[in-house]
Amino acid sequence: MTDNMTQAEMIASPARDKGTLVLRVSDAIRNDILQGSYAMGDKLPSEAQLTRAFGVSRTVIREAIAALRSDGLVEARQGAGVFVLDPINFTFQRNRMNVDKDRVFSSLEVLEARTPLEIEAAGLAALRRSPAQEEEIFEKHAALIGCANDGQHWSEADIALHIAIAKATNNPLFATFLEMQGNAAIPQTGQEKQLQDEDEVAYRNLLIKEHERIVMAISNRDETEAREAMRDHLKGSQERHRSLLRNERMRVVAKLRGDS
C-alpha cells in the first residue's frame, strides 16, 4: 500500500465525507497500480483488508473499487476477488478523447510491419550481441528512462533503443528497415503530450518496463524470452491503438444517437 495514504492520515484528515474518502482511496490504489506495486493479474487485498488499511467503511471501499472498475484498471471475478487489468492501457487511453484516426491507422500499419521483423531481431540479438552492443543497448535504455518526463524527445529515444537492438543482430538489414522509418516507426495518435502531463509520464514509465524486459532478456542471452518480450510489447501497442479506434467509433455512434 502506498505510503502517502496511511490509515493515520485518513483518520487525521478534516475532510471526512464519504465522497472525499472514496476519491482518496481510489486515488491511492490507482497510484499503487500505476507505480507498479500491483502488476497485471495481481489480486487486490480483500475488502476487509482494505477497510483496515485505510480505516474507512466497507461502503467506501466498494465505491472506490467501482471507480477503478470504471477506469478499466480492475475487474471483479465472482468468488475470486478483484484483479488488476493492464495499467498501460488505462494510461494510454487517458486524455485521448479526440484522436487523429488517420495517424492511428498509419501507426497500426507500421506496427504490423515491425512486429515480425523485431521479434526475430530480438531473438537474434540475444544470440549474437557482442559485449559492446550489449552496452549500447543498456545506454539507449538508460536514455529512454531519462526521457520519461520529456515527451519532446521520447520518440527519438524509443526508436534509438530499437535500432540498437536491431544492430545487435549483426544483420544490417534489420537496422536499415527501422532507420528508414525514423520516428514514424513510433506509434502516434495525434494527441501525444509533449512535456510532463501526469498520465503521459505514467504511460512512458510503463513502456520503460516493457523495454526493460526485452533488454534484460537480450543481456541474459535468453532468445525465447527476448522474442516473447518483444512480441508482448509490439502486440500490446497494436491492441492499444485498435482500442482507440473502437472507442472513437463508439463515441461517434453515441453522438449520432444523441443528435437524432
N, C-alpha and C positions, 0 to 999 in steps of 0.2 A: 504494500500500500504506500502511496506517495507520502513523503514527509510533510508536504505542505498542506495536508488535510488530516490532521490528527484528531482524535476524539476530543482532546482537551481544547483544541482550537474551535471545534464545532460548538462545544458547550459554552466557551467563553465569549463567543460572538454575540453582539447585542441583537443581531437580526435573526430571529428565531421562527419566523413564519414558515409554513410548510413549503411554499413556493420557492423561497430563498434556499432552504435546505436541500430541496430536490435539485436545484441548479448546482449547488456546491458539490453535492455527492456525485451527480452525473459528470460534472467537470473534472472532479478528482479521478474518477475511474477512467474517463476518456483520456486524460493526460497519461495515466499509467499505461494504457494500451498503446497510445501513440509514441510513448517514450521507450517501449519495449519491455515493460515489466510483465506484460502478458503477450504471448505470441499467438498467431492464428491457430485455432483449435484448442487453446487452453480453456479450462473450465474456470469461471469466476468463483470466488468464495460463495458459500451458501448465503441465503437471505439472512439467516441467524448470525452468521459470522460478520456479514457486512453491517448488520444492525449494531452489533457490539463494537465493531471497529470505528464506526462513525458516531456512535452514541445518539442515533436517531430511531424513529419508529420504523416498523416494517412497511407501513404505507409509504413513507418517504423513499425507502429502498426500492419498493416495487415501481414507483413512479420514475425514479432515476433510471432503473433498468429499462423501463418502457421508452424513455427518451433515447437511450443508447440503441435500443432496437430500431427506433425510428430513424436514427442516423445510419443504420446498416452496419453498426460496429459489433453487435452481438445478436445471437439468436437463442431462443429458449427451446430446449428439447424436452418433450414431455417425459417426466420421470427421471431425467438425467441431469438437468440443471441448465445453466446459462453458459454459452460458449462464445469465444471471441471469433469474429469473422476477419476477413482480410483488411487490416487497418490501412493499407496503402490505397485501396480503392476508395475509402472514405476521404482521405486527404486529397486524392486526385479529383474527386467529384466536387469538393467544396469550392464555391465561388466560380464554378464554370457553368453558369446558367445560360449563357448565350454563346455557344461555341461556333467557330467557323467550320461548317460541315466540309467544305472543300479541302481545308487543311487537314482535317481528321481523316478523310478518305485518302489523301495523299500520304499521310503518315502510316496508315494501315498498309498501303501498297509497299512502302519502303520496308516496313517491319516484316511483312510476309516474305520479301526477297532476302532480307538479312537473316531471318531465323535459321533456315537450314545451313546456310554458309557459316554463321557464327557458332552454331552448336558444334559443327565439325572443327572449326578453328579452335574453340576452347579445348576440345579433346586432344587435338594435335599439339597445342601449346603445352598442355600438361605433360605430354610425352617428350617434346623436343626442345623446350625452352632451355636456354643457357643461363648460367648464374647472372650474367649481365642483363639478359632480357627479363629475368625474374625481378631484378632490382628495378628495372624500368617500369614494370607493371606496378610494383609497390609504390613507386614515386608518383605515377599517374593516379593511383587510387588515393594517395595522400592529398594530391592536388584537388581531386574531386571532393574530398572531405572538407578542404579549405573553402570550397565554393558553396557549402550548404546554405550560407546566408547571402550568397551573391548570385542571384538569378541571371544577372547580365552575362556572367562568364561560365555558367553551369553547362550549357550545351557544348562549349569548346572543351571543357574538362572531361565531360562524359565521352565524347567521341574520341578524344585523345587516349583514354583508357582502353576503349575497344580496339583502336588501331594498334596500341602496344601489344594487346593480346594477339591480334591478327599477325603482327610481325613475328611473334614468338613461335608461330607455326614453321617459320623458315621457308614458307612458300609465299613469294612476293605477291601472288595474285589475290590472296585474301586481303592484305592491307590495301592493295590498289583499289579494290572494289569500294572499301569504306572511304578511302581518301577521295575518290571520285564523287561520292555522295556529299562529303563535307558535313556541315551542320544539318543538312537536310536529312541525314541519317537519324537524327534525334527527333522523336515524335513531337509534334507541335499541335496545339488545339486552337490557337488564336487568342487565348486568354492567359498566357503564362504571366506570372508575376515576376517582375524584374528585380526586385530588391529583397525586402525582409518580411513579406507577408507571412504571418504565423503558420497558416495552413500549408503554404508552399514550402516553407522550411521543414515542416514535419514530413511532407511528401518526399523532399530530397533526402532527408535523413533515412527514411525507409528504403529508398533506392540505393543509398550508400551501403546498407546492409545486404541488399541483393548482390551488389557488385563485390562486396567483401567475401561472400560465399564463393563466387567464381574465382576470385584472386587466390583465396586460400587453397582451393582445390588444385589450381594450377601449380601453386608453390609446393604442394604435397605430392605432385605428380599423380594425382588421382584422376585418371581420364574419365571414368564413369561419372564421378561427382561433378567434374568440370562441365561435362555435357549436360547433365541434369540441371545444374545451377543456371547455365546459360539458357537452356530451354525454358525453365520456370520464369526467368527474368523477361525474356522476349515474348513468350506466350502470354504472360501476365499483362504485359504492356499492350499487346493486341486486344485482349479482353477488356481492359480498361477503356480503350478507345472505342471499341464496339459498344460498350455500355453507355458512353457519351451519346452516341448516335441513337441508341434505343431511347434514352431519356429525352433527347431532343424531340424525337418523333412523338413521344407521349405528351410532351408539353404542347406541341403543335396541335395534336388531336384534342387535348383538353381545352385549349384556347378556342378552337373551332366550335366545340360543343358549347362553350360558354357564350360565344357570339351568336349562335343560332337561335 
